[in-house]
Structures are given as C-alpha cells and as structure tokens.
C-alpha cells in the first residue's frame, strides 16, 4: 500500500508541477482521467515492491524511498497506452536499471 501511495504522490507531482517533462503521463491523464490514473497505482506499486525486494539490504542507504526510489521506477513505466493496466517491464530488468541510476546493488544480479 505504501508503494501505491508513493506512486500516486509522484504522479500528482509530475502532472501538477512538471507537465512539460512528463508528456506521456499528462497525455494519459487528460485522455483517461484522474480516477483511472489513480487506479493504476496499486499495480505499479506492487511491481515496484517486487523489484525493490531484489536489492541487497541497505544498498540504497541514503536514498529516500518516496522521493528517489519510486520516481526512478515510475520513469520506467510505458505511458503510451494505459487503458486497462500499466505496461511494466520485468521486475529484474527494472531493478537493474534503477540500480544503475541510484547506485544500489542487487542480491540476484546474475538471475533472469
């Protein structure tokens, strides 16, 4: 639940304060509405939790979950067509990209 709420907070921030930097999110918001965008948050949050669990414990010390980790994963969502459910890459692939961006290390780097 925490991850879903962090996703929602991140989407609101991107839509309200940084719309020109997030055209895919803004386009989907205008096309499908606020209720729809909010309904995507539990699935995206669950995906983030699944990917985040692949990190070595404490490898992201010094980063804020809600302001660093969640936005890094939200950056990886395919916002082109979000009619029914979010388009998300495999959790391991996402975790590897976020680890490169934030400097964390994965406990399962050789898997998948």
N, C-alpha and C positions, 0 to 999 in steps of 0.2 A: 504494500500500500504506500509506503514512504516513497518508493521509486516513482510510482504513478503520480503522486502529488508533486514530486520534484520535476517530472516531465511537464506537467501542467503549468507549473510556475515558469519553467524555461520557455514553453511555447507562448505564454502570455507576454513574457519579457521580449521575446523576439518579434512578436506581432505588434505590440504597442510601441516599443522603443527603437527597434531596429528593422523596420519593414523592408527597406531597400537592400539590406544584407541577407534577407531570408525570403526571396521571391516565391520559392516553392511552397513554403508554409503559408504565406499570405494568400497565394492563389487558391490553395486548398481551403483555407479559412473562408474566403469570400465565396467560393463555389459551394461548399458543404455546410458552413455554419459552425457556430461555437459549440453546440451540443455534440455535433459529430466529432469535432476536433478533441473535445474532452473525452469522448468515448474511446478514442484511440490510446489514451494514456495508460490504462491498465495493461494492455498488450505490450506496449513499448516498455513500460516499467518492468514487466516480467522478463522481457528479453534482456534488459539492462542488468537485472539481478542475476540472471543465468550467466551472462558474460562476465560480470564483475566477480562472481564466485571462482572464476578461472585464474584470477590474480593471486600471486603469493601474498600471504598475510603480511600486512604492513608495507608492501612495496609501493603503495601510493601515499605513504605518510607525507603530510604537508600539502595535500590537495584536499579541497572541500568536495564532498560527495555531491551536494546540490549545485554548487557553482562551477565545478571543474569536470567531475566525472560524468554526471548526467548530460550536460551540454555536449561533451565530447562524443557521447553515444548518439545523442539526438542529431548531431551533424551527419551521422552515417545513415539515417533513415532516408529512403527514397520517397520524396514528397510529390512525385509526378502524378500519381493516381492513388488516392486514399479513399476510395468509395466505400469499401467494406471492412478491410483490415489493413494494418500497416504493412508495407513491404520492407522486410528486415533481412539483413544478411545473416549467415550462420553466426551464432554467438562467439565461437572461437575466432573467426575471421575478424569480427568486430573488436573483440578483446585485443587481438594483435595490433590492430590499427590504433586503438586508444592507448595501448602500452607504448607504442612508438611516439605518440603525441605527448603523453603525460610523463613518460619515463618509468612507468611501472614494469614489473616483470611477471610473467605468467608461470604458474605452477605446472602447467601442462603444455609448454611451448612446442613440444615435438609431436603432440597429438593432432589428429584431424588434418 
